[in-house]
Amino acid sequence: MSEKYVAGDVVVLKSGGPNMTVKGRYSPGLTPEADTYTCQWFGGKKLESGHFHADSLKRVVENAPNANADVK
């Protein structure tokens, strides 16, 4: 199974929120089908992180008229 996102990709939750940077695939104890990624973002000046399923994310297109559009 190929990765949907790679480290450095900029993503956002489909439900909204801040832009986040993909740190990498999260897989401790999970099967490859879990398709979960660790993402980082700044909450003010504090670096935050979390684990998100690929289906809850969409890639952010930089310098596009609609910066949160999906890339296919």
N, CA and C atoms as a LAMMPS dump frame, in Angstrom:
ITEM: TIMESTEP
0
ITEM: NUMBER OF ATOMS
216
ITEM: BOX BOUNDS ff ff ff
-5.0000000000000000e+02 5.0000000000000000e+02
-5.0000000000000000e+02 5.0000000000000000e+02
-5.0000000000000000e+02 5.0000000000000000e+02
ITEM: ATOMS id mol type element x y z
1 1 1 N 0.851 -1.181 0
2 1 2 C 0 0 0
3 1 3 C 0.89 1.236 0
4 2 1 N 0.714 2.129 -0.961
5 2 2 C 1.531 3.329 -1.016
6 2 3 C 0.968 4.382 -0.07
7 3 1 N 1.848 5.271 0.351
8 3 2 C 1.424 6.317 1.271
9 3 3 C 0.68 7.41 0.526
10 4 1 N -0.38 7.889 1.132
11 4 2 C -1.172 8.966 0.54
12 4 3 C -0.474 10.304 0.739
13 5 1 N 0.206 10.462 1.874
14 5 2 C 0.922 11.689 2.201
15 5 3 C 2.352 11.341 2.579
16 6 1 N 3.254 12.292 2.374
17 6 2 C 4.65 12.105 2.756
18 6 3 C 5.062 13.253 3.666
19 7 1 N 6.149 13.063 4.393
20 7 2 C 6.646 14.098 5.296
21 7 3 C 6.837 15.399 4.531
22 8 1 N 6.329 16.474 5.114
23 8 2 C 6.441 17.786 4.504
24 8 3 C 5.189 18.248 3.781
25 9 1 N 4.284 17.327 3.463
26 9 2 C 3.022 17.728 2.834
27 9 3 C 2.244 18.619 3.796
28 10 1 N 1.579 19.635 3.253
29 10 2 C 0.726 20.51 4.057
30 10 3 C -0.709 20.038 3.869
31 11 1 N -1.376 19.765 4.994
32 11 2 C -2.73 19.226 4.976
33 11 3 C -3.61 20.015 5.936
34 12 1 N -4.902 19.786 5.831
35 12 2 C -5.87 20.382 6.744
36 12 3 C -6.945 19.327 6.985
37 13 1 N -7.594 19.37 8.124
38 13 2 C -8.711 18.471 8.364
39 13 3 C -9.853 18.833 7.425
40 14 1 N -10.541 17.853 6.908
41 14 2 C -11.681 18.107 6.032
42 14 3 C -12.746 18.929 6.746
43 15 1 N -12.799 18.811 8.067
44 15 2 C -13.779 19.558 8.85
45 15 3 C -13.31 20.971 9.179
46 16 1 N -12.088 21.318 8.766
47 16 2 C -11.551 22.658 9.005
48 16 3 C -10.45 22.647 10.045
49 17 1 N -9.899 23.813 10.31
50 17 2 C -8.832 23.939 11.281
51 17 3 C -7.574 24.5 10.65
52 18 1 N -6.477 24.529 11.417
53 18 2 C -5.24 25.119 10.907
54 18 3 C -4.551 24.209 9.883
55 19 1 N -3.729 24.813 9.037
56 19 2 C -2.869 24.019 8.172
57 19 3 C -1.895 23.257 9.057
58 20 1 N -1.617 22.019 8.673
59 20 2 C -0.713 21.162 9.43
60 20 3 C 0.323 20.584 8.475
61 21 1 N 1.494 20.258 8.998
62 21 2 C 2.545 19.626 8.208
63 21 3 C 2.625 18.157 8.605
64 22 1 N 2.624 17.284 7.608
65 22 2 C 2.755 15.852 7.861
66 22 3 C 4.183 15.571 8.325
67 23 1 N 4.301 14.944 9.485
68 23 2 C 5.61 14.561 10.014
69 23 3 C 5.989 13.178 9.501
70 24 1 N 4.997 12.317 9.331
71 24 2 C 5.246 10.969 8.842
72 24 3 C 4.074 10.066 9.14
73 25 1 N 4.234 8.834 8.751
74 25 2 C 3.194 7.835 8.984
75 25 3 C 3.249 7.39 10.434
76 26 1 N 2.104 7.21 11.049
77 26 2 C 2.011 6.747 12.431
78 26 3 C 1.553 5.303 12.403
79 27 1 N 2.373 4.397 12.942
80 27 2 C 1.992 2.996 12.839
81 27 3 C 2.282 2.111 14.045
82 28 1 N 2.679 2.628 15.21
83 28 2 C 2.953 1.722 16.316
84 28 3 C 1.744 0.848 16.658
85 29 1 N 1.897 -0.442 16.469
86 29 2 C 0.835 -1.377 16.812
87 29 3 C -0.326 -1.382 15.847
88 30 1 N -0.265 -0.594 14.796
89 30 2 C -1.359 -0.528 13.842
90 30 3 C -0.995 -1.285 12.573
91 31 1 N -1.989 -1.779 11.899
92 31 2 C -1.749 -2.449 10.623
93 31 3 C -1.556 -1.389 9.544
94 32 1 N -0.912 -1.73 8.439
95 32 2 C -0.731 -0.75 7.365
96 32 3 C -2.055 -0.178 6.858
97 33 1 N -3.13 -0.932 6.986
98 33 2 C -4.44 -0.462 6.537
99 33 3 C -4.97 0.695 7.377
100 34 1 N -4.368 0.917 8.555
101 34 2 C -4.836 1.984 9.428
102 34 3 C -4.665 3.354 8.776
103 35 1 N -3.621 3.531 7.941
104 35 2 C -3.424 4.746 7.15
105 35 3 C -3.548 6.005 8.001
106 36 1 N -2.758 6.086 9.068
107 36 2 C -2.789 7.2 10.005
108 36 3 C -1.468 7.973 9.939
109 37 1 N -1.558 9.296 10.05
110 37 2 C -0.384 10.152 9.925
111 37 3 C -0.23 11.058 11.129
112 38 1 N 1.027 11.337 11.497
113 38 2 C 1.33 12.306 12.537
114 38 3 C 1.487 13.654 11.858
115 39 1 N 0.774 14.654 12.365
116 39 2 C 0.829 16.007 11.812
117 39 3 C 1.207 16.988 12.915
118 40 1 N 1.855 18.091 12.516
119 40 2 C 2.238 19.151 13.448
120 40 3 C 1.7 20.483 12.951
121 41 1 N 1.405 21.38 13.904
122 41 2 C 0.939 22.721 13.589
123 41 3 C 1.232 23.611 14.781
124 42 1 N 1.151 24.91 14.572
125 42 2 C 1.354 25.845 15.668
126 42 3 C 0.014 26.332 16.182
127 43 1 N -0.183 26.211 17.49
128 43 2 C -1.324 26.783 18.195
129 43 3 C -0.788 28.012 18.905
130 44 1 N -0.833 29.163 18.239
131 44 2 C -0.158 30.351 18.764
132 44 3 C 1.335 30.153 18.575
133 45 1 N 2.086 30.163 19.669
134 45 2 C 3.532 29.943 19.594
135 45 3 C 3.917 28.521 19.971
136 46 1 N 2.919 27.718 20.364
137 46 2 C 3.185 26.355 20.825
138 46 3 C 3.045 25.359 19.684
139 47 1 N 4.045 24.496 19.527
140 47 2 C 3.997 23.441 18.522
141 47 3 C 3.111 22.313 19.039
142 48 1 N 2.082 21.995 18.298
143 48 2 C 1.139 20.937 18.648
144 48 3 C 1.339 19.774 17.679
145 49 1 N 0.846 18.604 18.056
146 49 2 C 0.886 17.465 17.139
147 49 3 C -0.264 16.524 17.456
148 50 1 N -0.601 15.709 16.469
149 50 2 C -1.666 14.74 16.648
150 50 3 C -1.613 13.697 15.553
151 51 1 N -2.411 12.654 15.709
152 51 2 C -2.464 11.554 14.75
153 51 3 C -3.839 11.57 14.091
154 52 1 N -3.845 11.514 12.762
155 52 2 C -5.089 11.64 12.014
156 52 3 C -5.172 10.582 10.92
157 53 1 N -6.343 10.016 10.742
158 53 2 C -6.561 9.06 9.666
159 53 3 C -6.54 9.808 8.341
160 54 1 N -5.973 9.189 7.313
161 54 2 C -5.854 9.822 5.997
162 54 3 C -7.2 10.296 5.457
163 55 1 N -8.266 9.569 5.748
164 55 2 C -9.592 9.95 5.245
165 55 3 C -10.116 11.243 5.86
166 56 1 N -9.503 11.693 6.968
167 56 2 C -9.962 12.931 7.602
168 56 3 C -9.165 14.142 7.129
169 57 1 N -8.162 13.919 6.264
170 57 2 C -7.272 14.982 5.804
171 57 3 C -7.456 15.286 4.331
172 58 1 N -7.089 16.51 3.948
173 58 2 C -6.969 16.846 2.527
174 58 3 C -5.726 17.713 2.366
175 59 1 N -5.085 17.569 1.233
176 59 2 C -3.858 18.305 0.941
177 59 3 C -4.193 19.763 0.648
178 60 1 N -3.339 20.671 1.127
179 60 2 C -3.481 22.097 0.864
180 60 3 C -2.63 22.415 -0.356
181 61 1 N -3.241 23.11 -1.312
182 61 2 C -2.522 23.523 -2.516
183 61 3 C -2.002 24.93 -2.279
184 62 1 N -0.689 25.071 -2.21
185 62 2 C -0.085 26.376 -1.967
186 62 3 C -0.252 27.275 -3.185
187 63 1 N -0.456 28.562 -2.946
188 63 2 C -0.546 29.582 -3.994
189 63 3 C -1.666 29.328 -4.996
190 64 1 N -2.711 28.668 -4.575
191 64 2 C -3.851 28.449 -5.451
192 64 3 C -4.98 29.382 -5.031
193 65 1 N -5.888 29.735 -5.954
194 65 2 C -6.996 30.623 -5.583
195 65 3 C -7.788 30.09 -4.396
196 66 1 N -8.026 28.783 -4.359
197 66 2 C -8.714 28.144 -3.232
198 66 3 C -7.671 27.306 -2.509
199 67 1 N -7.008 27.879 -1.519
200 67 2 C -5.849 27.247 -0.888
201 67 3 C -6.165 25.917 -0.207
202 68 1 N -7.421 25.623 0.061
203 68 2 C -7.752 24.362 0.713
204 68 3 C -8.395 23.367 -0.231
205 69 1 N -8.167 23.495 -1.511
206 69 2 C -8.739 22.576 -2.492
207 69 3 C -8.011 21.249 -2.463
208 70 1 N -8.723 20.196 -2.793
209 70 2 C -8.112 18.867 -2.868
210 70 3 C -7.215 18.765 -4.094
211 71 1 N -6.153 18.005 -3.934
212 71 2 C -5.309 17.649 -5.066
213 71 3 C -5.578 16.201 -5.368
214 72 1 N -5.83 15.874 -6.614
215 72 2 C -6.127 14.48 -6.958
216 72 3 C -5.066 13.93 -7.852
